[in-house]
Amino acid sequence: MPIVIRSRPVGAECRAAKVYNETIMRIIPIVLPTPYPVGPVNAYFLPGPPATLVDCGPRTPEARAALEAGLAAAGIGLAGIERLVLTHGHVDHFGLAATVAAASGCRVYAHAAEVPKLALDRSFIGPMRTLLAEAGFPASTGDRLLEVLRRYRDQFEPVAPTDLVTDGDRLSLADGDLTVLHTPGHAQGHIGLWDGRVLIAGDLLLEEISPNPLVEFGPDGARLRTLPALIRSLERVVALDPAVAYPGHGDPLERPAARAREVIRHHEAREAHLAAVLAERPHTLREIAAAWFPGLEEMNLILGLSEVLGHLDLLEAHGRLAAERRNGVVYFSLAA
């Protein structure tokens, strides 16, 4: 999920469109409620054939009712879905996937990097505890985080994709083809769908908030550099210059490239601010997060830490970050 900290006012150059479709392909938004601070999530129905659903919302009675009502308004039932495409493995986007697959027998498409999330893999717990310890948190913080994650357990079921997709793959529909774009950053296996003019963007590009570069770990337990990856994905949107983007949350974006540039500038400004902070004295990850996002607790704590880690990673990528370990805690400073 994107972090719900408003990092900027809505820019005039990136207004949302109420009704917009510059494509022969029919894209029908279905807005689904969620119990999360981010608010409603968007699913998209593409009539096809094959009848295709992009994302499906969390596994709650309210989201399922809204999904079924939206599909009924488009003239189809849940059982008629033939293909479900998951932009990424966050609960607000895939929680109902197993339900949709069981009701319809549809094929489920996702990127291979999202399979562990979709399968409820818990291998991230050890590396996350290590990260929290190195940030200066007590062991009890990891315990509380696990308890929060358990609360989400009822809002999704594990699902195994039938089809793994990667960058450049094409999904055929009766009224045109969609190209899969691998756009990592918010999630390692995040994908978008592109028809040459219109982008179904998932959580890569949102109007009101900046997508969170959520902390992730590779199979070896090493932390992935998610914000640099997100910047590269946003630069790809700038290069493609879509006519409109259909995001995972909120209304369609009329000028996606302008919004992508705006988000990139936001992260550049945050990187510069962090450099000024670290030039004063060394800081722990916990100290920076507490200053930037005071009062964050439990799951929101991970979102805040992810944001700070992302900007540390940008400094590291630019050769401007130094780190030293003191009694197991890592202190960051600006490199000479």
Summary of the structure (lengths in Angstrom):
residues: 336
radius of gyration: 19.9
end to end distance: 35.8
largest distance: 63.0
contacts: 1155
relative contact order: 0.15
helix: 40%
strand: 20%
